[in-house]
Amino acid sequence: MSQLLKGQLRTRLKLNYPGFALELDLDLAGRGVTALFGPSGSGKTSCLRAIAGLERRAKGLVAVNGEVWQDDARGLFMPVHQRALGYVFQEASLFAHLNVAQNLNYGLHRVPPALRRVSLEQSVALLGIGHLLQRRSDALSGGERQRVALARALASSPSILLLDEPLAALDAARKAEVLHYLEKLHNELDIPVLYVSHAIDEVARLADHLVLLDSGKVTASGRTEDMLTRLDLSLAHGDTAGAVLTLSVSRHDESDHLSTASFSGGVMSLPIQNRSIGQSLRIRVQARDVSLTLQKQSGTSILNILSATVSAIAPDSPGQVMVSLDVGGCTLLARITERSARTLSLAPGLSLYAQIKGVAILG
């Protein structure tokens, strides 16, 4: 059993409420970010609470990287305070009467010194809160409060981080601020994260793996890049549909405020991102920002023109279709009108060019 569970988050849980039942059967990688995504009431928060041990009525099995936290078949249930987890909610839930340093020490004291894997100094540096340590928590902005909450969770040296819509209460500017630090955690710490969100832009930017929930059941699960472009899933349809690409930054042109980055499908120009030369960059290309042409265009303002092959076509909203494109082994989506599809005689296997405005690319 322990050999089988190493390097995994294994969850087999059933939880019954009046009018609602949660049934989970998941084997997830023991590292990276896994997003739980679905409509309100689909069971996302209940899943986190059950894994944390906050829902004792949930029956089954929970094991994190070889450590069994719950196995009802053997009568084993580890209480919440003994589980090596960090939990961050939509509201930061800091102690208002304590300053930032005292809030962080509260998380630190949960773990004996010999078991600490993330130092307080490392947590403070990763979240960029060194200048806030003596400030009272009730004097922080919303973004600062969430960064402190994340640092406090890290200070407990968790085996897993559970993040329940940590950006939902923030405005756009504070959300962008905290997203930057969440990316740093993802890139620099080897701690698995379960991330609940209803915002597809957050999922596309952060998640390695995506689990779709509906009415308490898993409807699909897989790599985020694959899930976002599966035409049989609702995620790949409508105005928010898009694809995720991972590129390597090769050059910055400060005069034009553009970066050059490459991937297996070619080279792209995009607004300068917060990445050094050689670093990887994850971008989201929305289907509505991709146009198609049978011949490579010149004399155009479009900076990114990529060779592509039509993989599949599916109906979208009335009068529109979603086109799946193979671009050097990566998948892009293009949302165009049915008239345009007929004019271009689109069919699987057709070679053409995908055009993407540089200013439309989301980092």
N, C-alpha and C positions, 0 to 999 in steps of 0.2 A: 504493500500500500504506500509506504513512505517514498519508495523509489519511483513509483508511478506518479506521485504528486509533485515531485521536485520540478521547479521551474514553471509552475502552473498556479492559476487561481481556479479551483474547482468548486462549483456551487451546484448542489442538487437540493432545492428547497421547495416546499409547498406551504402556502399561508392562506388561510381561508378567513375572509371577512363576510359579513352579510352582504350579498349581492356582488361580491368580488372575490376572485381567487388568483393568487400569484403562483405560477409554476415555472421554476427556473431549472434549466439543465445546461450548464455552461462550463466549458473548459477553455480558459483564456490564458494567454501568455503571462508569465510571471514578471513581466517588465513592460515599460511603455505605458501609453494612455489608452484606455478603453472607454469609449463614450457609450452611455445608455441614452437612447433617443426615442422619443415617442410622444404622442399627444398627452395632455393632462389626464390623469387618472389611469395611465397605462401601467403603472407599477414601478416607475423608476426610483422614487424615493423609498418605497417599501423594500425594494431590492437592497439598497444601501443599508437601511435599518436592519434588515434581516442578517446581512453579512456582518454588521457590527455587533450583532447580538442584542439589539434593542427590541426585537420582535420575538419574544420567547415562544410565541405560538407557531412560529415558522419551524417546520420539521424537515430534517434531512441531513445534508452534509455540507460543511464549509471547510476548505483547506487552503492555506496560503503558503505557497512555496515550501511544501512538505510539512508544514505545521497544521495539524488538525485542530480546528477551533470548535467544531460541532460535528458529532456523528451520533444521531439518535439511535441508530441500530446498535450501538455499543453503550448507550447511556452516557455519552460524553457531551458536555456543554461547558465551554469556557466562558465565564462572565465577562462583560464588556471591559472592565478595568484591567483584565489580564490579557486582552487581545492587543497585540502590537499594531495599533492603527491610529491614523490621524484623520479627524473628521472636521470638515469645514462646511458650514451651512451658508445659505443665502445671506443671512445676517451674521456678522462677524462674532457676536456673542462674547465680546471681551469683558473683562471685569472693569467696570467704569471707575471704581475707586482706586485702581492700580495704574501705575504708569506702564509704558510699553515694556521696559525691562522686567518689571515685576510680572507682567502677563506672560512673558516668554519663560521666565524662571518657573512659573507654574507648570508649563509643559515639560520643562527639563527635569523637574523633580520627580516626574512619574517614572523615570527610567534610572536604574542603578548605574553608576559611572562605568562599570565594566561592560554594560550592554549598550552603551551609547555609540551609535554609528554615524550620527550627524551632529557635529558640534554646534553649540550656540553661535559661535563666530561664523561658521559656514552658513547657517540659516539666515543670520542677519545680513551677511554679504550677498547671498543669492537673491534676497528680497529687497535689497537696497534700503534698509530701514535704520542704518546706523545713526543717522542724524535725528531719529525720532525716539531714541531709547528713554529719554527723561521726560517725554511729553505724556500727559495724561491721555488715556485712551478716548475719553469723551471730547478731546480737542482735535481729533484726527478727521481727515476727510474720509469719504466712503472707500475710496481706493486704498488709502493708507491703512484703514481698519482691516480690509481684506488681506493686505500684504502681511500685516502683523498676525492675523489669524492663521495664515499659511505658515509663517515662520514658527508660530507656537506649535502647530501640528508637526512640523518637521523636527522641532526640538525634542519631541517624544520618541525620536528614532523609529518611526513606524515601519512595519513590513509592507504596509499598503496605505495609500492616501485615498480617502473617500471624499469627493467634492460634490456637494449638492447645490447646483446652480449658483456657484459663488459670484457670478457676475450679474445676476438677474436684477439686483437692486441698484446697479450703478448706471450713471449716465454714459454717453458714448465716449467722452474723453477719459473718464476713470476706467471704463471697461478696457479701452485700448492700453492704458497704463498697466493694468493687472495682467492682461493677456501677454504682454511682453515678458513679465516675470514668470508666468506659467510656462512659457516657452523655455525660459532659462532652466527651470526645474526639470522639464522634460529632457533637455539636452545634457544636463550636467549631473543629474542624480539617477541612480539605478534603482528607483523605487516605483513599483507599479501603481498606477492611478486609475480609479474608477470615477468617471466624470459624468455627472448628470447635467443635461442641458436641453432646452427647447430651441436653442439658436443654432441653426445649421452652420453659420459662419464660424462660430467657436469650435464646433465639431470638426469642420474641414481644416481649421488651422492647427488644432492640437492633437487630434486623435489618430493613433495608429490602427486601431481596431474599432469597429462600430457594431453595436448590438441594437436592433430595432425591437421595441416592445409595443404591444398593443393588447389591451384588455388582460394584462397580467401574464402574457405569454410572449416568448421570443418568436418573432416572425421571420427574422433573417439575421445573419451574423457573418462578418468577414472583414477583410482589410478595408479601411475607409475609402481608399482610391477606387476599389472595385465596387463597393456598395453605392457610392454616390453616382456611379455611371451605369448601374444595372437598369435597363429599360423596363424590366418587369417589376421594379419597385417605384413607389410614389416619389422617392427622393429625386429621381432622375426626370421629373416632370414639373411643369409649372415655372413660374417666373424666377424662383430661387434655385433652380437646377444648375449644376455646374460640376466641373472636374477639378481634381487636385493634381498638381504636378510638382515634382521635386527637382530643382535645378542646382547647378553649381555656378557660383558667381565668378566671373572671369575678369571683369573690368568695371570701373566706375568712370563716368564722364561727368565731372563736376560742372562743366560749363553748361551742359544740357540737362543736368540733374537726372541722368539716366544710368541704369546699370545694365550690363550685358551678362547674360547667364545662359548656360547650355544644358541640354538633356538629350536623351537618345533620339528625340524627334527633331532636334535642330537647335538654333540659337535664337534667343529672344531679347528684346529691349523692353525695359520696364522702369517705372519711377524708382529712384535710388532707395534701396532698402537698408535696414540696419544689419548689414552683413559684411564681413571682411572678404577679401579675395580668397577664393578656394573654399569658402564656407558653403554649406548647402542652404537652399532657400526653398521654402514651401509656398506655393502660390495657388490661388483659386481662380479659375477662369469660368465665368458664368456663361451658360449656354446662350443667353440672349445677346452676349457680346461677341459671338463668333459668327462670321459670315462666310459664305462658300463661293468659290469661283472655279470655273473649269480651266482657265488660263491664269498663269501668274501675272499679276498686275504690276504696272509701273506708273509713275506719276500719281501716286496715291499718298495720303497722309497715314495710311495704316503701316505701322512699323514691323509687325510680326506676320509673316506669310509663311505657312508651314505646309509641306507636302503631306497629304493625308489620303486615306482610303476609307470609303464608306463601309462600316461593319454591319450596321442595322438601322432600320427606320421604324419608328413607332408613332402612332397618333398621340398628340398632346392635347392642348385645349382646342376648341372648335376653330377650324381653319388653319391649324398649325400642326407641325410634326417635330419630333425630336430625332435628330440624326446622331448616331454613335460613330465616331471616327477613330481609326487606328493611326496614330502619329508616332512612328518609330517605336512601336510596341507599347506606347502609352495611349490612354483613351481620353478623347475630348468629346464634348457634346455641343451640338449646334441646334438652336431652336429657330426654325424658319417657317414661313408660310407654306401651305400645301401648294399654292400657285408656284412659288419658287422651286419647290421640289419637282413639280411637273416640268417646269421650264428647263431645269438642269438635267432632267431624266435621271434623277437619283435612283440608284439601286446598289445593293451590296456588291462590293468589289470594284466600284468605280473609283478611279484616281482623280483627285482634284486638289484644291488648295484651301486651307483654313486661314482666315484673316482675323487677327485679334488686335484691337486698339491697345497701345501701350498703357494709356491712362485708365483703361478699364480693368487692368489686372489688380487683384486684391492680394496683398501680402499677408 
